[in-house]
Amino acid sequence: MDAAANLTDAAASFEPLRRTLVRVAYRMLGSVADAEDVVQEAYIRWVNAERAQVRVAEAFLRRMVMRMCLDQIKSARHQRETYIGPWLPDPVVEDEQQEDVTLPLMLALERLSPLERAAFLLHDVFGLEFDEIATTIQREPAACRQLATRARTHVRESRPRFQVEKERGLAIAQAFFDASRTGDMSALGAMLAADVSLHADGGGKRPALGRPVLGFDAVMKLHTNLANMFRKLGSTFVRTAFINGLPGFVTLEADGELQTTALEIEDGKVAAIYIMRNPDKLRHLH
């Protein structure tokens, strides 16, 4: 097979799987750019592989991507240790709600070992049997089962306990934007849970909070100050959407940069607010 035909053949079998593979890599790494880089490297390896000897392309490529992610997490963990302020995963903005791996669950996955995270995602999210997981992460099936069980125990509390109907969630997001930008603190306060928390990721690239803001009074005080700033400088609404599975909105801020705000809603109240300000993590939204 000549080079051109080889590329055509490789692309024909790879491209239908690219989106699924990026989804796997993103849920392991929490970075859209890193996930896309890993999958592109997998494609290059696929072009040069003995494809005729591969029985199931999707399983082969998923194993390849997962192993590359496990290697990358080692360096990513070091980067997280030196990260400025709270770390949040890159925002994935979608029109439809994806409930398999929400933002709070991704944060919980960050606290797992790489192998626990891999076993949990492959079994509980992507539905693979432990025999295949064992082949992927090069451990015995029984060990994979134990890894998934441990992971499940750690992340149980991060699973959504309250399902928010799509239109209701987006309506709350719109109301939150309106109240926070106009300074309607009465309306904003009515939306917040007593133990609400706020997490903002600026990555040292844009002003953001150095640590989470915890509790109703502290979050309300912060938004009172922010509302004064918004009135002076402006904050332009772009759209409501689901951000990592949570209702939220995208804005264009006074510095010309995008920002995403995701709302974790429990029993009709906003229990957590996740704000992404790091421009490096928002680049894929332009």
Secondary structure, 3 states (H helix, E strand, C coil): CCHHHHHHHHHHHHHHHHHHHHHHHHHHHCCHHHHHHHHHHHHHHHHCCCHHHCCCHHHHHHHHHHHHHHHHHHHHHHHHHCCCCCCCCCCCEECCCCCCCCHHHHHHHHCCCHHHHHHHHHHHHCCCCHHHHHHHHCCCHHHHHHHHHHHHHHHHHHCCCCCCCHHHHHHHHHHHHHHHHHCCHHHHHHHEEEEEEEEEECCCCCCCCCCCEECHHHHHHHHHHHHHHHHHHCEEEEEEEEECCEEEEEEEECCCCEEEEEEEEECCEEEEEEEECCHHHHHHHC
